[in-house]
Amino acid sequence: MAEQEREDQSLMRRIADRDGGALAGLFERHAPVALGLLHRILGGRGEAEEVLQEVFLQIWMQADRYDGARSTPRGWILMLARSRALDRLRRRESARRREEIVGEEVGEAVSPLGTERLESLEVQRQVSSALGALSPDQRRCIELAFFEGLTHTQIAERLEAPLGTVKSRILLGMNKLRQALSAQA
């Protein structure tokens, strides 16, 4: 095992023990490469820096899950960065498709047969508004379940969250949506 890899392994153990200095050391060593990867995937430096922060926050929160037998710290960091960047691209594409659909519906709504479309658009606006009132975690779980069709288990794997937490977020989020939509009716 190379000296740098041994040092990285040591940093990971210290991070798992909540040593902030170890996280700073790991960041200094690997952030430039991870940022380059994120910039290539996402295309924008600002967004890449934002995702890089998310990656190192995830490392801080989940350092105890790191398995040195499966990958090097550098490999793990780059895998986390790539996964986060691809999730960001999927969200960006999903938002673009939703905007596209809304734009098409607005165009159809001005036609003579558009009253039904206007009502549908109003319902969509209400649902979108109610979704916006949820916590980001609840909204993300509900979007993955209902817009992307993922199972609770798949959502838990994607978000690296416990299955019970995912189920609770969906249940609480759906209850909030139900209340918000019935209040608007």
C-alpha positions as CSV (number, residue, x, y, z in Angstrom):
1,M,0.0,0.0,0.0
2,A,1.5,3.4,-1.0
3,E,2.3,5.9,1.7
4,Q,-0.4,8.4,0.6
5,E,-3.0,5.6,0.6
6,R,-2.0,4.7,4.2
7,E,-2.3,8.3,5.2
8,D,-5.7,8.5,3.5
9,Q,-6.9,5.4,5.3
10,S,-5.8,7.0,8.6
11,L,-7.6,10.2,7.8
12,M,-10.8,8.2,7.1
13,R,-10.5,6.5,10.5
14,R,-10.0,9.8,12.2
15,I,-13.0,11.3,10.3
16,A,-15.2,8.4,11.5
17,D,-14.1,9.5,15.0
18,R,-15.2,13.0,14.2
19,D,-11.8,14.7,13.7
20,G,-12.5,17.8,11.7
21,G,-8.8,18.3,11.0
22,A,-8.7,15.0,9.3
23,L,-11.6,16.0,7.0
24,A,-9.7,19.2,6.1
25,G,-6.6,17.1,5.3
26,L,-8.6,14.8,3.1
27,F,-10.3,17.8,1.4
28,E,-6.9,19.4,0.7
29,R,-5.6,16.2,-0.9
30,H,-8.6,15.2,-3.0
31,A,-10.9,18.2,-3.6
32,P,-9.0,19.5,-6.7
33,V,-9.4,16.1,-8.5
34,A,-13.0,15.7,-7.4
35,L,-13.8,19.3,-8.4
36,G,-12.3,18.7,-11.9
37,L,-14.5,15.6,-12.3
38,L,-17.6,17.4,-11.1
39,H,-16.8,20.3,-13.4
40,R,-16.5,18.0,-16.4
41,I,-19.8,16.2,-15.6
42,L,-21.8,19.3,-14.6
43,G,-20.3,21.9,-16.9
44,G,-20.4,24.7,-14.4
45,R,-17.9,25.6,-11.7
46,G,-20.5,27.0,-9.2
47,E,-22.6,23.9,-9.4
48,A,-19.5,21.7,-9.2
49,E,-18.4,23.5,-6.0
50,E,-21.8,23.1,-4.5
51,V,-21.8,19.3,-5.2
52,L,-18.2,19.1,-3.9
53,Q,-19.5,20.5,-0.6
54,E,-22.3,17.9,-0.5
55,V,-19.8,15.1,-1.2
56,F,-17.5,16.1,1.7
57,L,-20.5,16.6,4.0
58,Q,-21.6,13.1,3.1
59,I,-18.0,11.8,3.9
60,W,-18.2,13.5,7.3
61,M,-21.6,12.0,8.0
62,Q,-20.9,8.5,6.7
63,A,-17.2,8.0,7.2
64,D,-18.0,5.0,9.4
65,R,-19.5,3.3,6.4
66,Y,-16.3,3.5,4.4
67,D,-14.9,0.1,3.7
68,G,-11.1,0.3,3.0
69,A,-11.2,-3.3,1.7
70,R,-13.5,-2.3,-1.2
71,S,-11.9,0.9,-2.4
72,T,-9.2,3.5,-1.7
73,P,-10.4,6.7,0.0
74,R,-9.7,8.5,-3.3
75,G,-11.8,6.0,-5.2
76,W,-14.6,6.3,-2.7
77,I,-14.5,10.1,-2.9
78,L,-14.6,10.1,-6.7
79,M,-17.4,7.5,-6.8
80,L,-19.5,9.7,-4.4
81,A,-18.7,12.8,-6.5
82,R,-19.8,11.0,-9.7
83,S,-23.0,9.7,-8.1
84,R,-23.9,13.1,-6.8
85,A,-23.2,14.8,-10.1
86,L,-25.3,12.2,-12.0
87,D,-28.2,12.7,-9.5
88,R,-27.9,16.5,-10.1
89,L,-28.0,16.0,-13.9
90,R,-31.1,13.7,-13.5
91,R,-32.8,16.4,-11.4
92,R,-31.9,19.1,-13.9
93,E,-33.3,17.0,-16.8
94,S,-36.5,16.2,-14.8
95,A,-37.0,19.9,-14.0
96,R,-36.5,20.7,-17.7
97,R,-39.1,18.1,-18.8
98,R,-41.6,19.4,-16.2
99,E,-41.1,23.0,-17.6
100,E,-41.5,21.6,-21.1
101,I,-44.7,19.9,-20.2
102,V,-46.1,23.0,-18.5
103,G,-45.2,25.1,-21.5
104,E,-47.0,22.7,-23.8
105,E,-50.0,22.7,-21.5
106,V,-50.1,26.5,-21.5
107,G,-50.0,26.5,-25.3
108,E,-52.9,24.1,-25.4
109,A,-54.8,26.0,-22.7
110,V,-55.3,29.0,-25.0
111,S,-57.1,27.0,-27.6
112,P,-60.9,26.9,-27.7
113,L,-60.9,23.5,-26.0
114,G,-58.4,24.7,-23.4
115,T,-60.7,25.0,-20.3
116,E,-60.0,21.5,-19.2
117,R,-56.3,22.1,-19.7
118,L,-56.6,25.3,-17.6
119,E,-58.2,23.3,-14.8
120,S,-55.5,20.6,-15.2
121,L,-52.8,23.3,-15.1
122,E,-54.3,24.8,-12.0
123,V,-54.3,21.4,-10.3
124,Q,-50.7,21.0,-11.4
125,R,-49.8,24.4,-10.0
126,Q,-51.4,23.6,-6.6
127,V,-49.6,20.3,-6.4
128,S,-46.3,22.0,-7.3
129,S,-46.9,24.6,-4.7
130,A,-47.8,22.0,-2.1
131,L,-44.6,20.0,-3.0
132,G,-42.6,23.2,-2.6
133,A,-43.8,23.5,1.0
134,L,-42.4,20.1,2.0
135,S,-38.9,19.6,3.5
136,P,-36.3,18.9,0.8
137,D,-35.9,15.4,2.1
138,Q,-39.7,14.7,1.9
139,R,-40.0,16.3,-1.5
140,R,-37.0,14.3,-2.9
141,C,-38.4,11.0,-1.6
142,I,-41.9,11.7,-3.0
143,E,-40.4,12.8,-6.4
144,L,-38.4,9.6,-6.6
145,A,-41.4,7.5,-5.7
146,F,-44.0,9.1,-7.9
147,F,-42.2,10.9,-10.7
148,E,-39.4,8.3,-11.3
149,G,-41.3,5.3,-10.1
150,L,-38.7,4.0,-7.7
151,T,-39.6,1.6,-4.9
152,H,-38.9,2.5,-1.3
153,T,-35.9,0.2,-1.2
154,Q,-34.5,1.8,-4.4
155,I,-35.0,5.3,-2.9
156,A,-33.2,4.2,0.3
157,E,-30.3,2.9,-1.8
158,R,-30.1,6.0,-4.0
159,L,-30.2,8.4,-1.0
160,E,-28.1,6.1,1.2
161,A,-30.7,6.5,3.9
162,P,-32.4,3.8,6.1
163,L,-35.5,2.3,4.6
164,G,-37.6,3.3,7.6
165,T,-36.5,6.9,7.2
166,V,-37.6,6.9,3.5
167,K,-41.0,5.4,4.4
168,S,-41.5,8.0,7.1
169,R,-40.5,10.9,4.8
170,I,-43.0,9.7,2.2
171,L,-45.8,9.1,4.7
172,L,-45.3,12.5,6.4
173,G,-44.9,14.3,3.0
174,M,-48.0,12.7,1.6
175,N,-50.0,13.7,4.7
176,K,-48.7,17.3,4.4
177,L,-49.6,17.3,0.6
178,R,-53.1,15.9,1.4
179,Q,-53.7,18.7,4.0
180,A,-52.3,21.4,1.7
181,L,-54.4,20.3,-1.3
182,S,-57.6,19.9,0.7
183,A,-57.1,23.4,2.2
184,Q,-56.8,24.8,-1.4
185,A,-59.9,23.0,-2.6
